[in-house]
């Protein structure tokens, strides 16, 4: 064995291997140095036209950034147009970055996909926008590039809220006003698309970076406002467009935002800072005065203390004129009831938020706990009660339909119901008792063991209550059953997918089929995804195995005995 290993080691570093590696390394260097004659000579000597350098770069990909004729020559010599770097980048995407219309056109003719993307979701179109290559951008658009495509990323990155940004966001972020105008005016870029952190193009435009001048941010921001962009988006730190405008210290931008009439002047970021707090921190008296004139609250953020630290006597006089006062910060020892949402609720409790009646809420991704077809659901505090909050427009027919249904659930024990609600500026805020997990999450890591029969009994009761109201759910799934801190289960239909039964037995049958699968899912303790669970996944040695299978069979056969009678099935007779 030792002799074999030694021979393999010698073979791996044989003179022929070393010579090939040297040739390939010289080829990469010659391409980078734009030495065409050396490139030709090295290829004749046997250098590999598709060899890889550091980070997986091929000679063709390097040539895109060196010389167009060099890239054409390598392509003729068999360079692989579809080869990908370690990050998934291709020569076509690099050509978008370089802005070479000639190469983009050639690569498309040789089979490149107009919307191909690397592992970070960047397409050639996005790269052209990022680097301000307007001519290349227009060419790619003419060839069918998806203008509003967001960066596609893998599951792990999506969990971190990465990806989703569009070419318009890139141009705004990097400060290319002419490219922004071309995208919006000539290519119909969607102004209000958001990335996976809920930031739209305006937020990207106003955020600072090391090389973008503040006046560029202002110009792009004013242009987007003139086009009617949504002003309610936030950045990853919860900063609104108004707060960001105060940060870049643009009086014109602050005025333009306030003129829209949709801005909450007292809205705050994740640290509790309002636009006025930012203006005072920056010692910007003009913006601070405008905000005070427009009614900004001066009892938020201890403004006098900030002005004193800045030694800004004129600013302090202005604040005192508008009734600002120095207030010592009291200690906080409040502790949330929820374990799962503890850190977020404690943060929400401690920061400043403008109150909506008795409700404290922050429509920011950190506090978002669920997405639905009717909008997102956020953590909130109604007085001292921890709640989940759904938000909708008073004029929204679907949302009003949902509200009326939830009001019907008031006397039900296991259906999600409204705890309280508030109204403000045309919006309705529905507050629900807060849950810790949904069933899908819970079965993966139950805290104190798992009472399968107790869980299933509450699930059956919930579906029975829904049927008694005359509705079939039609989308029963573990994620639809919410579990509170005490282990109680509630069925939700935030997506408004239920249907009136009205004698349609097929609707009830569909719910019963889903219940049969839910029995298997719970008894098997989520061993497989809900859609793939089967009787084979139930442990034959588990207690009440036969009874569980009989219950599943009865449900699957749609025995018309009512869910209250299914709860009397022998499966439920004994505790586990």
C-alpha positions in Angstrom: 0.0 0.0 0.0 2.9 2.4 0.9 4.5 1.8 -2.5 1.2 2.4 -4.3 0.7 5.7 -2.5 4.3 6.8 -3.3 3.8 6.0 -7.0 0.6 8.0 -7.0 2.3 11.0 -5.3 5.1 10.8 -7.8 2.7 10.6 -10.8 0.7 13.6 -9.5 3.9 15.8 -9.6 5.4 14.3 -12.7 7.4 16.5 -15.1 4.6 16.4 -17.6 2.1 17.6 -15.0 4.3 20.4 -13.8 5.0 21.5 -17.4 1.2 21.7 -18.1 0.6 23.8 -15.0 3.4 26.1 -16.0 2.0 26.5 -19.5 -1.5 27.2 -18.2 -0.2 29.8 -15.7 1.8 31.5 -18.4 -1.3 31.6 -20.6 -3.4 33.3 -17.9 -0.6 35.8 -17.4 -0.3 36.5 -21.1 -4.0 37.1 -21.4 -4.1 39.5 -18.5 -1.1 41.3 -20.0 -2.8 41.5 -23.4 0.2 39.7 -25.1 -1.6 38.2 -28.1 1.6 36.6 -29.7 2.5 34.9 -26.4 -1.1 33.6 -26.1 -0.9 32.1 -29.6 2.5 30.5 -28.9 1.4 29.0 -25.6 -1.7 27.5 -27.1 0.5 25.9 -29.8 2.7 24.5 -27.1 -0.3 22.8 -25.5 -1.6 25.3 -22.9 -5.2 24.5 -22.0 -7.6 27.2 -23.3 -10.1 26.2 -20.5 -7.6 26.0 -17.7 -8.5 27.6 -14.3 -6.7 30.2 -12.4 -7.4 31.4 -8.9 -11.1 31.6 -8.0 -11.9 29.6 -11.1 -11.2 32.2 -13.7 -10.7 31.0 -17.3 -8.6 32.7 -19.9 -11.8 33.8 -21.8 -13.3 35.4 -18.7 -10.1 37.3 -18.1 -9.9 38.4 -21.7 -13.3 40.0 -21.5 -11.7 42.6 -19.2 -8.5 42.9 -21.3 -9.2 43.0 -25.0 -12.2 42.2 -27.2 -10.0 40.7 -30.0 -8.3 38.5 -27.4 -11.7 37.2 -26.2 -12.8 36.5 -29.8 -9.5 34.6 -30.6 -9.9 32.4 -27.5 -13.5 31.6 -28.4 -12.3 30.5 -31.9 -9.7 28.3 -30.2 -12.4 26.4 -28.3 -12.8 28.4 -25.1 -15.9 27.3 -23.1 -18.3 30.2 -23.2 -20.4 28.5 -20.5 -17.6 27.8 -18.0 -18.4 29.2 -14.5 -16.0 30.7 -12.0 -16.2 29.6 -8.4 -18.9 32.2 -7.8 -20.9 31.0 -10.8 -19.9 33.9 -13.0 -19.7 33.5 -16.8 -17.9 35.3 -19.6 -21.3 36.7 -20.6 -21.9 38.2 -17.2 -18.3 39.6 -17.2 -19.1 41.2 -20.6 -22.1 43.0 -19.0 -19.8 44.3 -16.2 -17.3 45.5 -18.8 -20.0 47.0 -21.0 -18.8 45.4 -24.2 -21.8 45.4 -26.6 -19.6 43.6 -29.2 -18.9 40.7 -26.9 -22.4 40.5 -25.5 -23.8 40.3 -29.0 -21.2 37.6 -30.0 -21.8 35.5 -26.8 -25.6 35.6 -27.3 -25.0 34.3 -30.9 -23.0 31.5 -29.4 -25.7 30.4 -26.9 -25.4 32.5 -23.8 -28.7 33.0 -21.9 -29.7 36.6 -21.7 -30.8 36.2 -18.0 -28.1 33.7 -16.8 -26.9 34.6 -13.3 -24.1 33.8 -10.9 -24.4 32.3 -7.4 -25.1 35.8 -6.0 -27.9 36.3 -8.5 -26.2 38.8 -10.7 -27.1 38.9 -14.4 -25.2 40.7 -17.2 -28.0 43.3 -17.2 -27.5 43.9 -13.4 -23.8 44.2 -13.8 -24.2 46.7 -16.6 -26.4 48.8 -14.3 -24.1 48.4 -11.3 -21.1 49.8 -13.3 -23.1 52.4 -15.2 -22.7 50.8 -18.7 -25.7 52.5 -20.3 -25.0 51.4 -23.9 -24.7 47.7 -22.8 -27.8 48.1 -20.7 -29.8 49.3 -23.6 -28.5 46.6 -25.9 -29.3 43.9 -23.4 -32.8 45.3 -23.0 -33.3 45.3 -26.7 -32.4 41.6 -26.7 -35.0 40.7 -24.1 -33.2 41.0 -20.7 -35.6 40.9 -17.8 -35.6 44.5 -16.5 -37.4 43.7 -13.2 -35.7 40.4 -12.4 -34.5 40.3 -8.8 -31.3 38.6 -7.7 -32.0 34.9 -7.3 -30.1 33.3 -4.4 -30.0 30.0 -2.6 -32.1 29.0 0.4 -29.5 29.8 2.9 -29.0 33.3 1.6 -32.8 33.8 1.4 -33.0 32.9 5.1 -30.6 35.8 5.7 -32.8 38.1 3.6 -30.1 38.4 0.9 -30.9 38.8 -2.8 -33.9 40.2 -4.6 -32.2 43.4 -5.8 -32.9 44.6 -9.3 -30.9 46.5 -11.9 -32.7 49.7 -10.9 -31.7 49.3 -7.3 -28.1 48.7 -8.4 -28.0 51.9 -10.5 -29.5 53.9 -7.6 -27.1 52.4 -5.1 -24.0 53.2 -7.2 -25.3 56.7 -8.2 -25.8 56.6 -12.0 -28.6 59.1 -12.6 -28.6 58.7 -16.4 -28.9 54.9 -16.1 -31.7 55.3 -13.5 -33.6 57.5 -15.9 -33.0 55.1 -18.8 -34.3 52.2 -16.7 -37.4 54.1 -15.6 -38.3 56.1 -18.6 -37.3 53.9 -21.5 -37.4 50.3 -20.0 -40.4 50.5 -17.7 -38.5 49.4 -14.6 -40.8 48.8 -11.7 -40.2 51.6 -9.1 -41.8 49.8 -6.2 -40.3 46.3 -6.4 -38.4 45.5 -3.1 -35.4 43.3 -2.4 -35.4 40.5 0.2 -34.9 43.1 2.9 -38.0 45.1 1.8 -35.9 48.0 0.4 -37.1 49.7 -2.8 -35.0 51.8 -5.2 -35.5 55.0 -3.3 -33.9 53.5 -0.2 -30.9 52.2 -2.3 -30.6 55.7 -3.8 -30.4 57.4 -0.4 -28.1 55.0 1.4 -24.5 56.3 1.7 -21.5 54.4 0.2 -17.9 55.2 0.1 -17.8 56.6 -3.5 -21.3 58.0 -4.1 -21.5 61.8 -3.6 -24.5 63.0 -1.4 -25.6 65.3 -4.2 -26.0 62.3 -6.5 -28.2 60.6 -4.0 -30.3 63.7 -3.8 -30.7 64.0 -7.6 -31.7 60.4 -7.9 -34.0 60.6 -4.9 -35.8 63.7 -6.3 -36.2 62.0 -9.7 -37.7 58.9 -8.2 -40.1 61.0 -6.1 -41.1 62.9 -9.2 -42.0 59.5 -10.7 -44.2 58.6 -7.8 -42.1 56.0 -6.0 -43.5 54.6 -2.7 -42.0 56.6 0.2 -42.9 54.0 2.9 -40.1 51.6 2.4 -37.2 51.2 4.9 -33.6 50.1 4.9 -32.2 47.1 6.8 -31.9 49.2 9.9 -35.5 50.4 9.8 -34.6 53.8 8.5 -37.3 55.5 6.4 -36.6 57.7 3.3 -37.1 60.8 5.5 -34.5 59.6 8.0 -32.0 58.8 5.2 -32.7 62.3 3.6 -31.9 63.9 7.0 -28.7 61.8 7.0 -27.5 63.1 3.6 -28.5 66.5 4.9 -30.6 67.5 2.0 -33.2 70.2 2.8 -34.7 69.9 -0.7 -35.2 66.1 -0.3 -36.7 66.5 3.1 -39.1 69.1 1.8 -40.0 66.9 -1.2 -40.7 63.9 1.0 -42.9 65.9 3.4 -44.8 67.4 0.5 -45.9 63.9 -0.5 -48.2 63.8 2.6 -47.7 60.0 3.1 -44.7 60.4 5.4 -45.0 59.9 9.2 -42.7 62.7 10.3 -42.2 61.0 13.7 -41.4 57.5 12.4 -38.2 56.1 13.9 -35.6 53.5 12.9 -34.6 50.3 14.8 -32.7 52.4 17.3 -35.6 54.7 18.0 -34.1 57.7 16.1 -36.4 60.0 14.1 -35.5 62.3 11.3 -35.4 65.2 13.8 -33.0 63.2 16.1 -30.7 62.7 13.0 -30.9 66.4 12.1 -30.0 67.4 15.7 -27.2 64.8 15.8 -25.8 66.3 12.6 -26.2 69.8 14.0 -28.3 70.7 10.9 -30.3 73.6 12.1 -32.2 74.1 8.7 -33.6 70.6 8.6 -34.3 70.6 12.3 -36.2 73.9 12.0 -38.2 72.6 9.0 -39.2 69.4 10.8 -40.2 71.3 13.9 -42.3 73.7 11.8 -44.0 70.7 10.3 -45.0 69.3 13.7 -42.2 66.8 14.5 -42.3 65.7 18.1 -39.6 67.1 20.3 -40.2 64.8 23.2 -38.5 61.9 21.5 -34.8 61.0 21.7 -33.7 63.4 24.4 -32.9 66.2 21.9 -31.6 68.7 24.4 -29.0 66.2 25.6 -27.8 65.6 22.0 -27.7 69.4 21.3 -25.6 70.0 24.5 -23.1 67.3 23.5 -22.8 69.1 20.1 -22.3 72.4 21.9 -25.0 73.6 19.5 -26.5 76.5 21.4 -28.6 77.9 18.5 -30.0 74.4 17.9 -30.8 74.1 21.6 -32.6 77.4 21.6 -34.7 76.2 18.6 -35.6 73.0 20.3 -36.6 74.8 23.5 -38.8 77.1 21.5 -40.6 74.0 20.3 -41.0 72.6 23.9 -38.2 70.1 23.9 -37.1 69.1 27.4 -34.2 67.2 28.9 -35.5 64.0 30.6 -33.3 61.5 32.4 -33.6 58.0 30.9 -35.5 55.6 33.3 -34.3 52.0 33.8 -36.3 49.3 32.1 -36.9 45.9 33.7 -39.9 44.8 31.6 -39.7 41.1 30.5 -41.9 39.6 27.7 -44.1 36.6 28.4 -43.1 35.0 25.0 -39.9 32.9 25.0 -39.6 32.6 21.2 -40.1 36.3 20.4 -38.5 37.6 23.6 -35.5 39.5 22.2 -37.6 41.2 19.5 -40.4 42.2 21.9 -37.9 43.6 24.4 -36.3 45.7 21.7 -39.7 46.9 20.5 -40.6 47.8 24.1 -37.5 49.8 24.6 -37.3 51.8 21.4 -39.5 54.8 20.6 -42.4 54.2 18.2 -45.3 56.5 17.3 -48.3 55.0 19.0 -51.4 54.0 17.0 -54.1 54.2 19.7 -52.9 51.7 22.3 -50.8 49.8 19.7 -47.0 49.9 19.4 -45.8 48.4 16.2 -42.8 48.6 13.8 -43.3 47.6 10.2 -39.8 46.5 9.7 -38.4 43.1 8.6 -36.9 42.3 12.0 -40.4 42.3 13.5 -42.1 40.5 10.6 -43.2 37.0 11.7 -45.3 35.8 8.8 -46.1 36.6 5.2 -49.6 36.2 3.8 -51.3 36.9 0.5 -53.0 39.9 2.2 -49.8 41.3 3.6 -47.3 40.7 6.4 -47.9 40.1 10.1 -45.7 41.8 12.6 -45.0 41.6 16.3 -46.8 44.3 18.4 -47.6 45.5 21.9 -51.2 46.4 22.6 -50.8 48.2 25.9 -48.9 45.5 27.9 -50.2 42.6 25.8 -47.9 40.9 23.3 -49.8 40.5 19.9 -49.4 39.6 16.3 -50.7 42.4 14.0 -52.1 42.2 10.5 -52.4 45.4 8.5 -54.8 46.3 5.6 -56.4 49.2 3.9 -60.0 50.1 5.0 -61.0 50.2 1.3 -59.5 46.8 0.5 -62.5 44.4 -0.1 -60.5 41.2 0.5 -59.1 42.6 3.8 -62.6 43.7 4.9 -63.9 40.2 4.1 -61.1 38.7 6.2 -61.9 41.0 9.1 -65.6 40.1 9.0 -64.7 36.4 9.0 -62.4 36.8 12.0 -65.1 38.6 13.9 -67.3 35.5 13.4 -64.6 33.4 15.1 -64.9 35.3 18.4 -66.6 32.5 20.3 -64.5 29.7 18.8 -61.9 28.1 21.0 -59.4 26.9 18.4 -59.7 29.4 15.5 -57.5 32.5 15.3 -59.6 35.5 16.4 -59.2 39.3 16.8 -58.1 40.5 20.2 -58.3 44.2 19.4 -58.0 46.6 16.5 -56.9 50.1 15.7 -57.4 52.5 12.8 -55.2 55.2 11.5 -54.6 57.0 8.2 -56.9 54.7 6.2 -55.3 51.5 7.6 -56.8 48.9 9.9 -54.5 47.1 12.4 -55.9 43.7 13.5 -54.3 42.4 16.7 -54.3 38.7 17.4 -53.1 36.7 20.5 -49.4 36.0 19.9 -48.3 32.5 19.1 -44.9 30.9 19.6 -44.6 28.5 16.7 -46.6 26.9 14.0 -47.0 23.1 14.1 -44.5 22.5 11.3 -41.8 24.3 13.4 -43.0 22.7 16.7 -42.7 19.1 15.7 -39.1 19.6 14.8 -38.1 20.6 18.3 -40.9 20.2 20.9 -39.9 21.7 24.2 -41.4 19.2 26.7 -42.1 16.1 24.7 -45.0 15.9 22.4 -48.6 15.0 23.2 -49.6 13.7 19.8 -53.2 12.9 20.8 -53.7 16.2 22.5 -52.4 18.1 19.5 -54.6 16.1 17.1 -57.7 16.5 19.3 -57.3 20.3 19.1 -56.7 20.2 15.4 -59.9 18.2 14.9 -61.8 20.7 17.1 -60.4 23.6 15.1 -61.5 22.2 11.8 -64.8 21.2 13.3 -65.4 24.8 14.5 -64.6 26.1 11.0 -67.0 23.7 9.4 -69.7 24.7 11.9 -69.3 28.3 10.7 -70.1 27.0 7.2 -66.6 27.1 5.8 -64.1 24.5 4.5 -60.4 25.4 4.9 -59.1 23.9 1.6 -55.4 24.4 2.5 -54.9 22.5 5.8 -51.2 22.2 6.4 -49.0 22.1 9.6 -47.9 25.7 9.0 -51.6 26.8 9.4 -51.9 25.5 13.0 -50.4 28.0 15.5 -49.3 27.0 19.0 -49.2 29.5 21.9 -47.0 29.5 25.0 -49.5 27.2 26.8 -49.6 24.6 24.1 -53.0 25.6 22.8 -53.6 25.3 19.0 -55.3 27.7 16.7 -56.2 27.3 13.0 -55.5 30.3 10.8 -56.6 31.3 7.3 -54.7 34.6 6.8 -54.6 33.9 3.0 -58.4 34.0 2.7 -58.6 30.6 0.9 -61.5 29.1 2.8 -64.7 28.4 0.8 -68.4 28.3 1.8 -69.5 24.7 2.0 -73.2 25.3 1.0 -73.8 21.5 0.6 -70.7 20.9 -1.4 -69.4 17.6 0.0 -66.2 17.7 -2.0 -65.0 20.7 0.0 -65.4 18.8 3.3 -63.9 15.7 1.8 -60.8 17.7 0.8 -60.4 18.9 4.4 -60.8 15.3 5.7 -58.1 14.0 3.3 -55.8 16.7 4.6 -56.7 15.7 8.2 -55.8 12.1 7.5 -52.4 13.2 6.4 -52.1 15.5 9.4 -52.7 12.5 11.7 -49.8 10.7 10.0 -47.6 13.8 10.2 -48.2 14.3 13.9 -47.9 10.6 14.9 -44.7 10.3 12.9 -43.6 13.5 14.6 -42.7 15.3 11.3 -40.4 12.5 10.2 -40.9 13.6 6.6 -42.3 16.8 5.0 -46.1 16.9 5.2 -46.5 16.4 1.4 -44.5 13.2 1.5 -45.7 11.5 4.7 -47.3 8.1 4.4 -48.4 5.2 6.6 -44.9 3.7 6.1 -43.5 6.5 8.2 -45.4 5.5 11.3 -43.5 3.3 13.7 -45.3 -0.1 13.8 -44.2 -0.5 17.4 -45.6 2.8 18.6 -48.6 2.8 21.0 -52.0 2.7 19.3 -50.5 2.0 15.9 -53.5 0.1 14.7 -55.9 2.7 16.0 -54.0 5.5 14.3 -54.1 3.7 10.9 -57.8 3.0 11.3 -58.4 6.7 12.1 -56.5 7.7 8.9 -58.5 5.2 6.9 -61.8 6.5 8.2 -60.8 10.1 7.3 -59.5 9.1 3.9 -62.8 7.3 3.2 -64.7 10.6 4.1 -67.0 8.8 6.6 -69.8 11.3 7.1 -69.9 11.2 10.9 -68.8 14.7 11.8 -65.5 15.7 13.3 -66.9 15.7 16.8 -67.5 11.9 16.3 -64.0 11.4 15.0 -62.7 12.7 18.3 -64.5 9.7 19.9 -62.5 7.3 17.8 -60.6 4.6 19.8 -57.3 6.3 18.9 -58.2 9.1 21.4 -59.3 6.7 24.2 -56.0 6.4 26.0 -53.2 8.8 26.8 -49.8 8.1 25.2 
